[in-house]
Amino acid sequence: HKVYIIDEVHMLSNQAFNAFLKTLEEPPSYAIFILATTEKHKVIPTILSRCQIFDFNRIEIDDITYQLKKIAEKEGIDCEEEALHLIAQKADGALRDALSIFDLIVTFSSGDKVTYQDTIKNLHILDYDYFFKLTDMLDQSNVSQALLTYDEILRNGFDGHNFLIGLSEHFRNLMVCKDPETVKLLNVSQNIQAKYLEQAKAISLSFLMSGLNILNLADLNFKSSKNQRLHVELALMKLGYLKEAIKVSANSANEVKKKVIA
């Protein structure tokens, strides 16, 4: 057989599709055509109706982690599971990318072990611990310490927008942990999952929901802000005084109820 692979087939013009149609209708017995695309809806119906369609999904994070663990064992490389899980997350469903990142981390890791700390350092990723500490500070209304922690993050070379996205994801993960049914939506290692479950018990759902709204607005307006550092700091201040605002709102609602009843 001769196999012809046409990548990004949706980029063909209608004229090209129509010219190709005759070949697809009566292909030579030895020819196999593989049309690859991520935008199937852009391929004209007359072409689609003459093809067998196979939909491929991104590889799950746990499956990539398992595969990396097998390779590490075979190659005699000692790896922390959190490090492999982080590599799998950064690969975004592509095993090829996961293997490339894994190879890079092994090359630049200190000693004969791939650690979580080496991985976040080489990939320049904010550590989960920052978000756990910050959430506790904000929940305790410790605004000054939260601002100092954000300053430390900036001095370590991290971007303010990535910080906002990371904190939003952290709040989302905590909200997911509130219900046993949705814990499976948490794409982290077992050790980190245990930390999320523990912190989720201490943080109220109203704080997380209101906090996500504040962070979402900060994310939407970040790029248009003239002073981006101040923009993020204001969001942190709002989060720091959020519990107090929720209490005031609840007390006001109770006062209104009492007046209505009276």
N, C-alpha and C positions, 0 to 999 in steps of 0.2 A: 504493500500500500504506500501511497504518497499522502502525507498529512500536511495540509495547508492551514496555518494558524493566522487568522486575521484579528489582530489586537485592536481594541478601541473601535470596534466595527460601527458604533453609532456615529462616528465622525464622517462616514461616507456620505456623499450627497445622494439625493433621490435618483439622479441620473446614473450614478455608479451602482446603486442598489438595483435599478431596473436592468442595467447591463449584466449584472451578476445573477439575476433571477433565472435566466435561461440555463446557466451552468448548474444552478442548484436544482432545477426541475429535472434535468437529465444528466446527472453527474456520471463521469466514467466509473466503471466498477472498481477501479483501484484507488480512487480519490476519496479522501475524507477531509471535509472542511470543518474547522473549529472556529466559531465566531465568538470572540471574548468581548464582554462589555460590562460596565457597571451601571449603564443607563439603558436598560432593555426597552423602556417606553419610547426611546428615540429611533428604534429600528422599525422600519415600515412593516405593517401587518402581513403583507404578501411574502416577506422574507421569514418572519416569525412562524407563519403557518407551515412552512416547509422544513422546520428545524425541530430537533429534539431539544427541549429546554431543561437545563440543569442549574438550579439555583444553589450557589455556594455561600455559606455563612462564615463570619469571622470565627477563628478558633477561640474557644473559651479559655479564660485566664488559667483556670485550674489544669486544663489539658496541656497548655504550654509549659506551666510550672513542672508538671509531671515529666514531660519530655526532656526539659532541661536537667532535671534531677537524674534521669537515666543517663544522659550524656556525661554529666559530671561524675557519676559513679564509674562509668566505663573508662573515663579518662583519668580517674584517680584524683579528681579535684574536690576539695572539701568546701562545701557551700552552706551558708545559712539559708533556711527556707524563706525568710523574709526578703533576702536579697533576690532570690530566684523569682519570687512573687512580684517584686517591684519591676524586674526586667520584663516579666510577662505582661504587666500592666502597660509599660511604656511601648511594647511591641504593637499594641493596638490591634490584636487579632491576627498578626502575621508572624508565622513561625520563622520565616527567613530573617525578619528584622530582629526577632528575639535571639536568634543564633548569632547575628552580627554584634548585637549589644553584649551578649554573654561573652563572646570572644574578646571584645574590647575590655570588659571589666576584668576578665581573667588576666589579660596582659598587664593592666595597670594596677591590679590589686597588690597590696603589700603582703609579703610572705606567700605561703602556699594555700591560703584560704580566701574565699570570696565572702566578705562580710557585708552586712546591711549598711554599715557606716561607710565603707569603701564605695559601695554602689551609689549611695545618695551623693557622695562627694564627687565621684567621676561623672555621674549623670547630671550633676548640679540640680538636685531636687530638694525641696524643703522637707525636712524631717517631720514625720507624724507628731513627734513630741512637742514641736512648736505649737501645733494646733490644739493638742490636748491641754497644754499649759495655758494658752491664750483663752480657751473656752472657760476654763476654771476661773481665770482672772476676771473675765467679763461677767460671768455668773455671780461672782462675789463683788461686783462693782469696783474692782481694783483697776481703774482707768489709767492711772499713772504708770503702773507696772506693765499694762498692756501696750501703752505707747512706747515705753522703753524697749520692750520685746520687739515691736515692729521696727524700731530704729536699728536694733541689732540685726534683724533680718535684712534690712536695706544695706547695712554696712558689710554684710556677707555677700553682697552682689546680686541679690534676688530682686526681681521686678515687682512693683506694687500691684500690677494687674494680675500677675500669676498668684500673688499672695491672696488677693480677693477671691479668685476662682478656687484656690485651695481651701480657704476658710469656708466658702459656700458649700463645697463638696463635703467638708467635715461636718457641717451642720446637717446636711442632707443625710449623711451616714448615721448620725446620731438619731435623727428622726426615724430612719428605717429600723433602727434597733429597738424602737419603742414597741413594736408589734412582733411577736414571735413568727408570724406568717411571712413578714417581709425581711427578716434577717438574712435570708438566702440571697437578697439583692446586694449584699455587701461583698464587694470584690477585693477582699484583703486576706492576709494570712490568718491562721487560727490565733496566734498570739495577739495580733493587732485587733482582731475581732473581739477577743476577751476584754481588751481595754475599752473598746467602743461600748460594749454592753454594760460595763461598770460605770462609765461616765454618763451614759444615757439614763441610768436610774436616778442620777443626781440632778439632771437638767430637765426643767419642765417643758412640756410640749408647746405651750404658749410662747415661751422664750425662743424656742427653735423656729417656730413659724414666723414670728415677728422679726427675728434676726435674719432669716432667709429673705424676707421682703426688703430689709435695709440693705443687705449685701447685694441683692439683685439690682436694686436701683443704683447702688454705687458702681456696680459692674457696667451697667448700661451707660452711665454718664462719665465713666473714667476717662475715655479718650478725648472727650470734648472739654474736660476740665483744664483750666490754665495752671492751677497748682495741684498736681496730682498727689503729692505727698499729703497735703492738707486735706484733700478729698478723702483719702483712705483714713486719715486720723479722725476726721469728723464721723465717719461710719463707725469706727471703733468707740468713739465717745458715746454715740447713740446706743450702741450695743451695751456699753458699760452702765448706762443709766436706764436700760430697758426694763429691768425688773421693777424698779421704782415707778416707772411710767405705767406698767401693767397694774401695780397695786393701786395707784391713784385712780386709774380708769375703773378698776373694780369697785373701789370705795364710792366713786361718783355714781356708778350704776346702782349701788345699794341704796344710796341717799335718795335717788330718784324713785326707786321702788317704794321706799318708806313713805315718801310724800304722796305717791299715788294711792297707797293703801290707806293712809290717814285721810 
